[in-house]
């Protein structure tokens, strides 16, 4: 199991334990976490699962793809050049047995 912390804009936090291989977007949507929409179902085509990864986990992430990079230019809340990623493109587990992300004020 992997542990994901979703830190909301209002200061609250949701903490989930999910099976390895679960994307952050899927974990949030499946568990009713407010602030993640996931309109495209994980295809990196909508930017409604925008997250801001805490600094200590950035080096553990896979490289950003061209598709993800392009979609991050379409986020409702301004993109952070270092921390912004799409939750559908990050899988918990393995080296990411825990991860913490901030959720932007808005996804749409």
C-alpha positions in Angstrom: 0.0 0.0 0.0 1.1 3.5 -0.7 0.2 6.7 1.3 -1.0 9.8 -0.5 -1.6 13.1 1.2 -3.8 15.6 -0.6 -3.4 19.1 1.0 -6.4 21.3 0.1 -6.3 25.0 -0.5 -8.4 25.6 2.7 -5.7 23.9 4.8 -7.5 20.6 5.3 -5.8 17.3 4.3 -7.1 14.0 3.0 -4.8 11.0 3.6 -5.4 7.8 1.5 -3.7 4.4 1.5 -4.0 2.8 -2.0 -2.6 -0.2 -3.8 0.7 0.3 -5.6 0.1 1.3 -9.2 -2.9 3.6 -8.4 -2.7 7.0 -10.0 -3.2 10.0 -7.8 -6.1 11.0 -9.9 -7.8 7.6 -9.7 -7.2 7.4 -5.9 -8.8 10.9 -5.4 -11.8 10.3 -7.6 -12.4 6.8 -6.2 -12.3 8.1 -2.6 -14.3 11.3 -3.1 -11.4 13.7 -2.6 -12.7 17.2 -3.4 -10.5 19.2 -5.7 -9.7 16.5 -8.3 -12.1 16.2 -11.2 -10.4 13.8 -13.6 -12.8 14.6 -16.5 -10.8 12.6 -19.1 -10.4 9.5 -17.0 -6.6 9.6 -16.9 -5.6 10.3 -20.5 -3.7 13.5 -19.9 -6.3 15.4 -22.0 -8.1 17.8 -19.6 -5.8 19.1 -16.8 -8.5 18.7 -14.1 -6.2 16.6 -11.9 -3.6 19.3 -11.6 -1.5 18.8 -8.4 1.5 20.6 -6.9 4.0 18.0 -5.7 5.9 18.7 -2.5 9.5 19.3 -3.1 10.9 16.3 -1.4 9.1 14.0 -3.9 10.0 15.7 -7.1 13.2 13.7 -7.8 11.2 10.5 -7.5 8.7 11.3 -10.3 9.0 10.0 -13.8 10.0 12.6 -16.4 7.1 14.7 -17.7 5.8 13.7 -21.1 5.2 16.2 -23.9 1.4 15.6 -23.6 1.5 16.2 -19.9 3.7 19.3 -20.3 1.2 20.7 -22.9 -1.8 20.0 -20.8 -0.2 21.8 -17.8 -0.3 25.0 -19.8 -4.1 24.7 -19.7 -4.7 24.4 -16.0 -7.4 26.6 -14.3 -4.9 27.7 -11.6 -1.5 29.0 -12.7 1.1 26.3 -13.3 4.1 26.1 -11.1 7.2 25.6 -13.3 8.7 23.0 -10.9 5.9 21.4 -8.9 2.9 21.2 -11.3 2.0 17.7 -12.5 -1.1 15.9 -13.6 -2.3 13.4 -11.0 -3.3 10.9 -13.7 0.4 10.6 -14.7 1.7 9.8 -11.2 1.4 6.3 -9.8 1.8 5.7 -6.1 4.0 2.8 -5.0 7.5 1.7 -5.6 9.8 4.6 -4.9 6.7 6.7 -4.3 5.4 4.6 -1.4 4.3 7.9 0.0 3.7 11.3 -1.6 2.3 14.6 -0.6 0.6 17.1 -3.0 -1.1 20.4 -2.7 -4.4 20.9 -4.6 -4.9 24.2 -6.5 -7.8 26.5 -5.6 -9.7 25.4 -8.7 -9.5 22.8 -11.4 -12.1 24.3 -13.8 
